[in-house]
Amino acid sequence: MNRRIRNRTYGGVGGRRGQPRLLPDTERPIPFNPTTAISYQLPALSGDEGSAISFANLKIVDVQGKEIATLVNGTMPAGMHVVSWNGRDSRGNQVPSGVYFYTLSSQGQQLSRRMVLVK
């Protein structure tokens, strides 16, 4: 399996209520080889961290927009989340060095960031 999720909730962290967000420079390390961690936040609709759940989809795509892997696809509690990607596609094959994008979709919002895999 190419994902590992750790859930953490922090009070007072977030942007506008009701909007998911990727945290600045959230993939570590930059560039990465062979694994990177991506942090994101899902807001509590009620304003109380950890009290609500949201549907979230986090996927990896290449520069042509081809989907490489889906790391998250389902309901999750509000708060901070971290997911790891090991540089493998959905079939378990190692992807080549290059530029990739991770895209978080939740609550009608879509956010993307660039990352670089170097071997």
N, C-alpha and C positions, 0 to 999 in steps of 0.2 A: 504494500500500500504506500502511496506517495504523499501522505499527509499526516500531520500530527497537530492536534489542536490543544491549546492551553487556554482556559477561560480565566480572565481576571476582571474584576469590576472595580472601578475607581470612581468615587464621588466627585462631582464637580468637573469632570473632564468632558469636553465636548464643544461642538459648534452650536448651530441653531437647533432648537428642539425639533425632533422628528426627522432629522437628516443623518444618514450614515456618513462616515468619513474615513478616509485613509489618513494615517498620521504622517507628517512630513518626514521624508527620508526613512520610511518604515522598513524597507528591506535591508537586511544586514547579513553579511557584509556587502560592500559596494566596491567593485563588482564581486560576484560570488562564485564559488567553486568548492564543493559540488552542491551545497545546500544553502538556502536562504530562509529567513523568517520574515513574514509579512504581518504587520500589526494593523488592526482596523477597529473602529468603534461603531457599535449599533446603539442608537439612542433609545431611551425609554420613552414611549409615547406619553406616559403619565407624568414624566419629569422625575421619576424616582428610579435611579439606576438599579437594574436587576429585577425590576418588577414586571417587565413586559418582555414579550418575545417578538421577534421579527423574522421574516423570511429573508435569507441572504444567499447570494450566489457569488462565489469568488472563483474566477477562472484565469488561466494563463493562455495567452495567444501570442503568435509570432508576428513579425512585421507585416506579413500579408493578411493578417486577421484570422488565420486558421487557428481553431481551438486546439490547444496542446493538451491541457488537463483541466479538470474541474476539482478544486480543492475543497470548496464548501458549496453545498446545495441543500438547504433545508432551513428549518426554524432554529433560532438560537436566542438565548437570553440577551437582554440589553447589556451593554458594557463593553469593556475592552476584550479583544480576542487576538490571538497570535496563531498563525498557521505556518507550517514549514513546507517548502517545496524542495525536492531533491534533484531537480533538473531532469526528471523523467516525464514522458508523455503518459497518456491514460492507459497505454498497453504495457507500461513498464520499461520502455526503451529509453536509453539515454539520449537527450536531444543535443544537437551540436552547439558549439559556442556561438553566441550572437546576442542580439537585442530581443527582449521579450517584454510583454506588457501584462500586468495583472489588472483585472477589472472587477470591482465590487459593485454588485447591483442589489439594492434593497429599497423598499418603500418608494418606488418610482424614481429613484436616483441612480445614476451610474457614474462611478469614479474610476479613473485609470491612472497608473503610474508605470514608468519605464524601469527596466532592470537589465543588467548585462551579465551573462554567463560567460566566464572565461575558463578555458581548460588549460 
